[in-house]
């Protein structure tokens, strides 16, 4: 691979993070929880809407838990990672645009479309992640992974800033009210996602399979057999298994905070405008911070970088438990922005080091399966605890145990030994 062509592949791959992060921040983190609670589900109590939102996130995540490993295994066999990436991208784009059509009070339809859009988003992430090992050499995994998250923060943040401007000044855009601005934002996110996803399909080469690419029927049966074998293999690959357990725990806390932060702030009667601006701050702080964590991973190792980020998250949860005012939410958003991209990018690059490259789609299927299975439990637990206890503060505090247990397991991961085992598997 030439240096110039390699850089073109790296930039094209990273631009997919730029593309789909618009959905993650504008829809999943920002406007959907806000609009769902105040517009689509305005007839439900705050506790009921929190429960329904948590349930929707959990069902969407559970779908990826079931699909990602099997489809990843099939993609490895058929040489079709980019095809599956295209499929999930179009699903997410179409459903995101479809939110524009949902009328006020029709919360059931809003939930269904949101779940399908989220499945498209998470499925796309899984297959995009699997291409990392093919566009970046081992020594640059931390930096390239961080570049993707960094571009994701700045790209998602730029579009979110435009959407926040529309929300605050709808008349400047020829809109009659703020609700129209939010509905139009869903269409803009879909267009942004579609346009900036194009480079990955043009410039990132599909790596050849070990043998000839198989047809769909043959690939499906071969993928099922490979999936069965890998279940057994991962149990024996103790380093990979331990890391996946650690990741499952701590990313549960990260994803739950991302998806439920606005809902939590609204439940504390904080101003919705302050909550949206705080998320915007998180995006722009996240860009340089993700890049910085990439360099930190190269200098101190990805495990050390992740542990630093988890310590900050523990502090954030403790502070959030007693939070009373909007300025505190701004501070917490700043702290999260400093570490969120780091914990995500270094987790991805650490995992890419310890898995066999020729089976990356399948192994990243497991990676995203556990990440999304964590997102099945986290939001629904927060919703249940809030519903049963009547206290959103207690529900938020329960997240802290996930960070602590995840950090303890991560300390047991021997990266160098894991890299040696991965190389031996690639050579066999």
C-alpha positions as CSV (number, residue, x, y, z in Angstrom):
1,X,0.0,0.0,0.0
2,X,1.5,3.4,-1.0
3,X,1.8,6.1,1.6
4,X,-0.6,8.4,-0.3
5,X,-3.1,5.7,-0.9
6,X,-2.9,4.6,2.7
7,X,-3.6,8.1,3.9
8,X,-6.6,8.4,1.6
9,X,-8.0,5.2,3.0
10,X,-7.4,6.4,6.6
11,X,-9.2,9.7,6.0
12,X,-12.0,8.0,4.2
13,X,-12.5,5.5,7.0
14,X,-12.3,8.3,9.6
15,X,-14.9,10.3,7.7
16,X,-17.5,7.6,8.5
17,X,-17.2,8.6,12.2
18,X,-17.7,12.2,11.0
19,X,-20.8,11.1,9.2
20,X,-22.6,9.0,11.7
21,X,-21.7,11.0,14.8
22,X,-24.3,13.5,13.6
23,X,-26.9,10.9,14.5
24,X,-25.2,10.0,17.8
25,X,-25.1,13.6,19.1
26,X,-28.0,15.4,17.5
27,X,-30.6,12.6,17.6
28,X,-29.6,10.0,20.1
29,X,-28.0,12.3,22.8
30,X,-29.7,15.6,22.1
31,X,-32.9,16.2,20.3
32,X,-34.7,12.8,20.4
33,X,-34.8,12.5,24.3
34,X,-35.8,16.2,24.5
35,X,-38.4,16.0,21.8
36,X,-39.7,12.7,23.0
37,X,-40.3,13.9,26.5
38,X,-41.8,17.3,25.6
39,X,-43.5,16.7,22.2
40,X,-44.2,13.1,21.3
41,X,-44.7,11.7,24.8
42,X,-46.1,14.9,26.4
43,X,-49.1,12.9,27.8
44,X,-46.8,10.5,29.7
45,X,-45.4,11.2,33.2
46,X,-41.6,12.0,33.4
47,X,-41.0,8.6,34.9
48,X,-43.0,6.8,32.2
49,X,-41.3,8.6,29.3
50,X,-37.9,7.8,30.9
51,X,-38.9,4.1,31.1
52,X,-40.1,4.1,27.4
53,X,-36.9,5.8,26.2
54,X,-34.7,3.4,28.2
55,X,-36.7,0.4,26.8
56,X,-36.3,1.7,23.2
57,X,-32.6,2.0,23.6
58,X,-32.4,-1.5,25.1
59,X,-34.5,-3.2,22.4
60,X,-32.4,-1.6,19.6
61,X,-29.2,-2.6,21.3
62,X,-30.5,-6.2,21.9
63,X,-31.1,-6.4,18.1
64,X,-27.4,-5.7,17.5
65,X,-26.4,-8.1,20.2
66,X,-28.2,-10.8,18.2
67,X,-27.2,-9.7,14.7
68,X,-23.6,-8.4,15.0
69,X,-21.6,-11.5,15.6
70,X,-23.4,-13.6,13.1
71,X,-23.4,-11.0,10.3
72,X,-19.8,-10.3,11.1
73,X,-18.9,-13.9,10.7
74,X,-20.8,-14.0,7.4
75,X,-19.1,-10.9,6.2
76,X,-15.7,-12.4,6.9
77,X,-16.6,-15.5,4.9
78,X,-18.2,-13.6,1.9
79,X,-15.8,-10.6,1.9
80,X,-18.8,-8.3,2.3
81,X,-18.0,-6.0,5.2
82,X,-18.7,-2.9,3.0
83,X,-22.0,-4.4,1.8
84,X,-23.2,-4.8,5.3
85,X,-21.9,-1.3,6.2
86,X,-23.9,0.0,3.3
87,X,-27.1,-1.8,4.3
88,X,-27.0,-0.5,7.9
89,X,-26.1,3.0,6.7
90,X,-29.2,3.2,4.4
91,X,-31.4,1.8,7.2
92,X,-30.2,4.4,9.7
93,X,-30.4,7.3,7.2
94,X,-33.9,6.4,6.0
95,X,-35.3,6.0,9.5
96,X,-33.7,9.1,10.8
97,X,-35.3,11.1,8.0
98,X,-38.6,9.4,8.8
99,X,-38.7,11.0,12.3
100,X,-39.6,14.3,10.4
101,X,-43.0,12.8,9.6
102,X,-44.1,11.8,13.2
103,X,-46.9,13.9,14.6
104,X,-47.1,15.3,18.1
105,X,-48.4,12.8,20.7
106,X,-47.6,9.8,18.5
107,X,-44.9,8.5,20.8
108,X,-45.3,4.8,19.8
109,X,-44.4,5.5,16.1
110,X,-41.6,7.8,17.2
111,X,-40.1,4.9,19.3
112,X,-40.4,2.4,16.5
113,X,-38.6,4.6,14.0
114,X,-36.0,5.6,16.5
115,X,-35.2,2.0,17.3
116,X,-34.8,1.1,13.6
117,X,-32.6,4.2,13.1
118,X,-30.5,3.2,16.1
119,X,-30.1,-0.3,14.7
120,X,-28.8,1.2,11.5
121,X,-26.4,3.4,13.4
122,X,-25.0,0.6,15.7
123,X,-24.8,-1.9,12.9
124,X,-22.9,0.5,10.8
125,X,-20.4,1.2,13.7
126,X,-19.7,-2.5,14.0
127,X,-18.7,-2.9,10.3
128,X,-16.8,0.4,10.2
129,X,-14.8,-0.7,13.3
130,X,-14.0,-4.0,11.6
131,X,-12.2,-2.1,8.8
132,X,-9.8,-0.4,11.2
133,X,-7.3,-3.2,11.1
134,X,-7.1,-3.0,7.3
135,X,-6.5,0.7,7.0
136,X,-4.1,1.3,9.9
137,X,-0.8,-0.4,10.6
138,X,-0.4,-1.8,14.2
139,X,1.8,1.0,15.4
140,X,-0.7,3.6,14.3
141,X,-3.9,2.0,15.6
142,X,-4.3,4.4,18.6
143,X,-3.7,7.5,16.4
144,X,-6.0,6.4,13.6
145,X,-8.8,5.2,15.9
146,X,-8.5,8.6,17.8
147,X,-8.6,10.4,14.4
148,X,-12.0,8.8,13.7
149,X,-13.5,9.8,17.1
150,X,-11.9,13.2,16.8
151,X,-13.5,13.9,13.4
152,X,-16.7,12.4,14.8
153,X,-16.8,15.0,17.6
154,X,-16.0,18.0,15.3
155,X,-18.3,16.8,12.5
156,X,-21.2,15.9,14.8
157,X,-20.6,19.1,16.7
158,X,-20.7,21.3,13.6
159,X,-24.1,20.0,12.5
160,X,-25.4,20.0,16.0
161,X,-24.4,23.7,16.3
162,X,-26.4,24.5,13.2
163,X,-29.4,22.6,14.6
164,X,-29.1,24.4,18.0
165,X,-29.1,27.7,16.1
166,X,-32.2,26.7,14.2
167,X,-33.8,25.6,17.5
168,X,-33.1,29.0,19.2
169,X,-33.8,31.2,16.2
170,X,-36.3,29.3,14.0
171,X,-37.5,32.5,12.2
172,X,-34.0,33.1,10.9
173,X,-34.5,29.9,8.9
174,X,-38.0,30.6,7.8
175,X,-39.5,28.2,10.4
176,X,-42.5,29.1,12.5
177,X,-41.5,27.4,15.8
178,X,-38.8,25.4,17.6
179,X,-40.6,22.1,17.0
180,X,-40.2,22.6,13.2
181,X,-36.5,23.2,13.8
182,X,-36.1,19.9,15.6
183,X,-38.1,18.0,13.0
184,X,-36.0,19.5,10.2
185,X,-32.8,18.6,12.1
186,X,-33.7,14.9,11.7
187,X,-33.6,15.4,7.9
188,X,-30.3,17.3,8.0
189,X,-28.7,14.6,10.1
190,X,-29.8,11.9,7.6
191,X,-28.4,13.9,4.7
192,X,-25.1,14.6,6.5
193,X,-24.7,10.9,7.4
194,X,-25.4,9.8,3.8
195,X,-23.1,12.3,2.1
196,X,-20.0,11.9,4.3
197,X,-20.4,8.1,4.3
198,X,-19.6,8.0,0.6
199,X,-15.8,8.1,0.8
200,X,-15.5,4.9,2.8
201,X,-17.4,3.0,0.1
202,X,-15.2,4.5,-2.7
203,X,-11.7,4.7,-1.2
204,X,-11.5,2.0,1.5
205,X,-10.6,-1.3,-0.1
206,X,-12.4,-4.5,0.9
207,X,-9.6,-6.8,2.1
208,X,-9.5,-10.2,0.3
209,X,-10.8,-13.3,2.1
210,X,-8.5,-16.2,3.0
211,X,-9.9,-18.1,0.0
212,X,-12.4,-17.3,-2.7
213,X,-15.3,-15.2,-1.6
214,X,-18.4,-17.4,-1.0
215,X,-22.0,-16.9,-2.1
216,X,-24.6,-15.8,0.4
217,X,-26.0,-19.3,1.1
218,X,-22.5,-20.8,1.5
219,X,-21.3,-17.8,3.5
220,X,-24.2,-18.0,5.9
221,X,-23.6,-21.7,6.8
222,X,-19.9,-21.1,7.0
223,X,-20.4,-18.1,9.1
224,X,-22.6,-20.0,11.6
225,X,-19.9,-22.7,11.9
226,X,-17.2,-20.1,12.4
227,X,-19.4,-18.2,14.9
228,X,-19.8,-21.5,16.9
229,X,-16.1,-22.1,16.8
230,X,-15.2,-18.5,17.8
231,X,-17.5,-18.8,20.9
232,X,-15.3,-21.6,22.0
233,X,-12.2,-19.9,20.9
234,X,-12.9,-16.6,22.8
235,X,-13.4,-18.6,26.0
236,X,-9.9,-20.0,25.5
237,X,-8.4,-16.7,24.5
238,X,-8.3,-15.5,28.1
239,X,-6.8,-12.1,27.3
240,X,-9.5,-11.3,24.7
241,X,-12.2,-12.7,26.9
242,X,-11.1,-10.7,29.9
243,X,-10.9,-7.5,27.9
244,X,-14.4,-8.0,26.5
245,X,-15.8,-8.5,30.0
246,X,-14.1,-5.3,31.2
247,X,-15.3,-3.4,28.1
248,X,-18.8,-4.7,28.6
249,X,-18.9,-3.3,32.1
250,X,-17.3,0.1,31.7
251,X,-18.8,0.9,28.3
252,X,-22.2,0.2,29.8
253,X,-21.7,3.2,32.1
254,X,-20.4,5.4,29.3
255,X,-23.3,4.6,26.9
256,X,-25.9,5.0,29.6
257,X,-24.6,8.5,30.5
258,X,-24.6,9.5,26.9
259,X,-28.1,8.3,26.2
260,X,-29.7,9.4,29.5
261,X,-27.9,12.6,30.4
262,X,-30.5,15.0,28.8
263,X,-33.4,13.0,30.4
264,X,-31.6,13.2,33.8
265,X,-31.1,16.9,33.5
266,X,-34.8,17.4,32.5
267,X,-35.9,15.3,35.5
268,X,-33.9,17.7,37.8
269,X,-35.9,20.6,36.1
270,X,-32.8,22.1,34.5
271,X,-33.3,24.3,31.5
272,X,-33.5,22.4,28.2
273,X,-31.5,25.1,26.4
274,X,-28.7,24.8,29.0
275,X,-28.7,21.0,28.5
276,X,-28.4,21.3,24.7
277,X,-25.6,23.9,24.9
278,X,-23.7,21.7,27.4
279,X,-23.8,18.8,24.9
280,X,-22.5,21.1,22.2
281,X,-19.6,22.0,24.5
282,X,-18.9,18.3,25.0
283,X,-18.6,17.8,21.2
284,X,-16.0,20.5,20.6
285,X,-14.0,19.6,23.7
286,X,-14.1,16.0,22.5
287,X,-12.3,16.7,19.3
288,X,-8.9,17.8,20.6
289,X,-9.2,15.5,23.6
290,X,-9.7,12.4,21.4
291,X,-6.6,13.3,19.4
292,X,-4.7,13.9,22.6
293,X,-5.7,10.5,24.0
294,X,-4.5,8.9,20.7
295,X,-1.0,10.3,21.5
296,X,-1.4,9.3,25.1
297,X,-2.1,5.7,24.1
298,X,1.1,5.6,22.0
299,X,3.2,7.0,24.9
300,X,1.7,5.3,28.0
301,X,-0.3,2.5,26.4
302,X,-4.0,2.3,25.7
303,X,-4.8,0.5,29.0
304,X,-3.4,3.4,31.0
305,X,-5.3,5.9,29.0
306,X,-8.6,4.0,29.5
307,X,-8.0,3.8,33.3
308,X,-7.5,7.6,33.5
309,X,-10.7,8.1,31.7
310,X,-12.6,5.7,34.0
311,X,-11.4,7.6,37.1
312,X,-12.8,10.8,35.6
313,X,-16.2,9.1,34.9
314,X,-16.4,7.9,38.5
315,X,-15.9,11.5,39.7
316,X,-18.6,12.7,37.2
317,X,-21.2,10.2,38.6
318,X,-20.5,11.2,42.2
319,X,-20.9,14.8,41.3
320,X,-24.0,14.2,39.2
321,X,-25.7,12.5,42.2
322,X,-25.8,15.8,44.2
323,X,-26.0,18.2,41.2
324,X,-28.5,21.1,41.6
325,X,-27.9,23.7,39.0
326,X,-27.2,24.2,35.3
327,X,-23.6,25.4,35.7
328,X,-22.8,22.1,37.3
329,X,-24.2,20.3,34.2
330,X,-21.8,22.5,32.1
331,X,-18.8,21.4,34.2
332,X,-19.8,17.7,34.0
333,X,-20.3,18.0,30.3
334,X,-16.8,19.5,30.0
335,X,-15.3,16.7,32.0
336,X,-17.1,14.1,29.9
337,X,-15.9,15.7,26.7
338,X,-12.3,15.4,27.9
339,X,-12.5,11.6,28.3
340,X,-15.4,10.2,26.3
341,X,-13.6,10.1,23.0
342,X,-10.5,8.7,24.7
343,X,-12.1,5.8,26.4
344,X,-13.9,4.9,23.1
345,X,-11.0,5.3,20.7
346,X,-8.4,3.5,23.0
347,X,-10.8,0.7,23.6
348,X,-11.2,0.1,19.9
349,X,-7.5,0.3,19.2
350,X,-6.6,-1.9,22.2
351,X,-9.0,-4.6,20.9
352,X,-7.7,-4.3,17.4
353,X,-4.2,-5.2,18.7
354,X,-5.3,-8.5,20.3
355,X,-7.5,-10.0,17.6
356,X,-6.6,-11.8,14.4
357,X,-6.9,-9.3,11.5
358,X,-8.3,-11.8,9.0
359,X,-11.4,-12.3,11.2
360,X,-11.8,-8.7,12.3
361,X,-15.5,-8.4,11.3
362,X,-16.5,-11.4,13.4
363,X,-14.4,-10.4,16.4
364,X,-15.6,-6.8,16.2
365,X,-19.1,-8.3,16.0
366,X,-18.5,-9.7,19.5
367,X,-16.9,-6.4,20.6
368,X,-20.0,-4.4,19.5
369,X,-22.3,-7.2,20.7
370,X,-21.0,-6.8,24.3
371,X,-21.0,-3.0,24.0
372,X,-24.6,-3.0,22.9
373,X,-25.6,-5.7,25.3
374,X,-24.3,-3.4,28.0
375,X,-26.5,-0.7,26.5
376,X,-29.4,-3.1,26.9
377,X,-28.9,-3.3,30.6
378,X,-27.8,0.2,31.5
379,X,-30.6,2.4,30.2
380,X,-33.3,-0.1,31.3
381,X,-31.8,-0.3,34.8
382,X,-31.8,3.5,35.1
383,X,-35.4,3.5,33.9
384,X,-36.5,0.8,36.3
385,X,-34.7,2.3,39.3
386,X,-36.2,5.7,38.5
387,X,-39.6,4.2,38.2
388,X,-39.4,2.1,41.4
389,X,-37.6,4.5,43.7
390,X,-38.9,7.7,42.3
391,X,-35.4,9.1,42.4
392,X,-33.4,9.8,39.3
393,X,-30.4,10.6,41.5
394,X,-30.3,7.0,42.9
395,X,-30.6,5.6,39.4
396,X,-27.7,7.6,38.2
397,X,-25.5,6.7,41.2
398,X,-25.9,3.0,40.4
399,X,-23.8,3.4,37.3
400,X,-20.6,3.9,39.3
401,X,-20.2,0.1,40.1
402,X,-19.8,-0.6,36.3
403,X,-16.8,1.7,36.0
404,X,-15.1,0.2,39.1
405,X,-15.6,-3.4,38.1
406,X,-14.6,-2.7,34.5
407,X,-11.3,-1.0,35.7
408,X,-10.5,-4.0,37.9
409,X,-10.8,-6.5,35.0
410,X,-8.9,-4.2,32.6
411,X,-5.9,-4.3,34.9
412,X,-5.7,-8.0,34.3
413,X,-5.3,-7.6,30.5
414,X,-1.8,-8.4,29.2
415,X,-1.7,-6.5,25.8
416,X,1.7,-7.7,24.7
417,X,0.8,-11.4,25.2
418,X,-2.5,-10.8,23.4
419,X,-0.7,-9.3,20.4
420,X,1.6,-12.4,20.2
421,X,-1.4,-14.7,20.2
422,X,-3.2,-12.7,17.5
423,X,-0.1,-12.8,15.3
424,X,0.1,-16.6,15.7
425,X,-3.5,-17.0,14.7
426,X,-3.0,-14.8,11.6
427,X,-0.1,-17.0,10.6
428,X,-1.9,-20.3,10.9
